[in-house]
């Protein structure tokens, strides 16, 4: 489990390899990841945008920007958590991801919340520092 805390918003990530969707002979490796966002602050926040920086083991970078997550822009009151799962395919058996969520308070304060860097490593593969 990987964790980051920004302005009392905690982001936890748990990646997992999806063997049934992967095909190493065709250079296709797929991971899922579960994200939990917890609002430990005293103000409600809305997740308005996401940014991902994805790097494979060869150094190839893919950047993903867009509104919300999985088609939603969740609002978290103090003490709320929001959980979702998504996935990432790569052409290599190893890589890493990190990024940020853009949050907005009810009074219009906009800020970024760190998504911690996490490693994507196919089982049985030698771990590579990316």
RABEL-V743880 format. One record per residue. N is the residue number from 0. RES is the residue in one small letter. PSI is psi in whole degrees, 0 to 359 (none if undefined). Layout:
N:RES:PSI ; N:RES:PSI
//
This chain:
0:x:133 ; 1:x:140 ; 2:x:149 ; 3:x:147 ; 4:x:123 ; 5:x:121 ; 6:x:44 ; 7:x:19 ; 8:x:119 ; 9:x:132 ; 10:x:123 ; 11:x:139 ; 12:x:134 ; 13:x:101 ; 14:x:154 ; 15:x:144 ; 16:x:134 ; 17:x:85 ; 18:x:321 ; 19:x:339 ; 20:x:353 ; 21:x:153 ; 22:x:84 ; 23:x:329 ; 24:x:338 ; 25:x:17 ; 26:x:45 ; 27:x:117 ; 28:x:129 ; 29:x:133 ; 30:x:148 ; 31:x:162 ; 32:x:142 ; 33:x:129 ; 34:x:135 ; 35:x:124 ; 36:x:124 ; 37:x:130 ; 38:x:101 ; 39:x:5 ; 40:x:178 ; 41:x:4 ; 42:x:146 ; 43:x:147 ; 44:x:151 ; 45:x:132 ; 46:x:113 ; 47:x:327 ; 48:x:161 ; 49:x:153 ; 50:x:129 ; 51:x:139 ; 52:x:112 ; 53:x:127 ; 54:x:129 ; 55:x:178 ; 56:x:341 ; 57:x:2 ; 58:x:4 ; 59:x:127 ; 60:x:137 ; 61:x:131 ; 62:x:137 ; 63:x:124 ; 64:x:148 ; 65:x:171 ; 66:x:139 ; 67:x:200 ; 68:x:140 ; 69:x:43 ; 70:x:9 ; 71:x:155 ; 72:x:78 ; 73:x:145 ; 74:x:126 ; 75:x:118 ; 76:x:165 ; 77:x:130 ; 78:x:348 ; 79:x:154 ; 80:x:154 ; 81:x:133 ; 82:x:139 ; 83:x:164 ; 84:x:147 ; 85:x:190 ; 86:x:169 ; 87:x:120 ; 88:x:147 ; 89:x:160 ; 90:x:356 ; 91:x:159 ; 92:x:4 ; 93:x:152 ; 94:x:189 ; 95:x:159 ; 96:x:149 ; 97:x:173 ; 98:x:206 ; 99:x:157 ; 100:x:140 ; 101:x:128 ; 102:x:155 ; 103:x:132 ; 104:x:168 ; 105:x:333 ; 106:x:13 ; 107:x:5 ; 108:x:120 ; 109:x:132 ; 110:x:160 ; 111:x:142 ; 112:x:127 ; 113:x:136 ; 114:x:120 ; 115:x:148 ; 116:x:136 ; 117:x:151 ; 118:x:143 ; 119:x:110 ; 120:x:122 ; 121:x:141 ; 122:x:142 ; 123:x:358 ; 124:x:148 ; 125:x:129 ; 126:x:135 ; 127:x:129 ; 128:x:120 ; 129:x:none
//
